[in-house]
């Protein structure tokens, strides 16, 4: 057998005549005359199991396979395995060498989020590992993705604990660089709900909007799991005639009749007004809350 040639096969995406292809590149570190290569393409069909897609024998130091949406689809993890042999002695073969798995489709960075109900924005990058093709000359080269959120914690009914800065993002065609051929960002914020409902899990789902490219039509990207850490919130009170307890625990009374500013935020547009009426104290003045307005 030939010794190990360190062919180091690598899969990269590229557009060939306007259609998405994957390219497997390989070559020995030093030129070897009369070498041929046997290239086997496969995809992950289940954990630890591969399904053969295509094979060829070639003199070139690369091999192409098209992502046609039928044999090779978005969402597949693809491998190429390369074996070298000499044309004059084909029985002398090198050991087969595997590429790393290439995931073709939409990825999120980070793949999951753990955030807290503290009002901070967290950037989520949506990227495509394959180029965005243009089906026609008059079409804009982009894929529009619809984003939606869902609460996965059924113990506490209600809306999701997260909010997004946008409901749609556009992936525009651009040259592939690293693992990204198109990218967009969206910010994720935990909703401060003033409820002690524990840590909750939500997800962000993505769906291509009316894609013209057949490659994208039957593709549903993976979801992003977002865990929201519940943080305790402050409370203030105005009750009975009225006794008042502030956020930081101070206690006092306000028996007067009228409309008062109960609280105002110093960091955002938020304030609460309260209206107090006489509620019939016989021995001393007594007022009760009868109306409230909040901005």
C-alpha positions, 0 to 999 in steps of 0.5 A: 500500500501507499503510505499515508499521503496526508491529502487532508480533504476539505469541503467548501461551498461555491456557485457553479453557473449560478447553482450551489455546489460543494467542492472537495479539495485535496492534494498531497503535500509534495507533488506525486506523479501519476496519481489518481483519486477516488472520491466518495461523497456521503451524508449523515443519515442518522447519528454515526451512520452515513449514506453514500451519495456519489463517487468518482475517479479523477485526475484532478485535485478536487471534486464537485457535487451539486446541491439539487434539493433532491439527492443533496439537500439543505440540512445535510451534513456532508463528507468526502472521503478520498483515496489515492492510487497510482495509474500504473499500479492501481492496487497500491492505494493510500488509506482513505481520508475523511473530510470534516463534516460540512453542515449545509444550511442555516446556522446560529451563533451562538447555537443556544442562549442563556440570558436573564431578565435584566433588559440587556440585548443579546446579539444572535447571528443568522448565517448561511453556510452555502451561497445564495443563488439568483434564480433569475436576472430580475430577482434580488439575490437574497433569502428572507427568513421569518423569525418567531418565538414560542414558550416551551415551558408548559407549566406557566401559560403565557407568551414567550419570555423573549422578544426579538428586534425584528420579525424578518431578516434578509440573507443577501448574496456575498462572497463566502468567507470562513463558514459564512456565505451570508449573514444577518443579526437580530437582538434577543431580550428577555422580557421583564414580566415582574412575575416570579415564574422561575427559569423558563425555556423558549425557542426561536424558529426560522422559516424561509419566506416564499423562496423561489430557489427549489433548494430552499423550499422544503428546508426548515432550519433548526431552532434556537433554544433560549433559557431565561433566568428569572430575576426577582423584581422590586415591589411598592405598595399603597393600601388601605387608608393609604399606607405606603411601602416604597421599593426599598422598604420605607413606610409612611402614610398619606391621608390627604385627598387629591391626585399624587405621583406615586412613583417615577422611573429615573431611567425610562418613561414610566410613572404611576399616578394615584387618586385618593378620595375621602373615605369617611374617617369619623375620628381622623382624616382618612383617604382611600385609593380610588383611581390609578393611571400608569404611563 
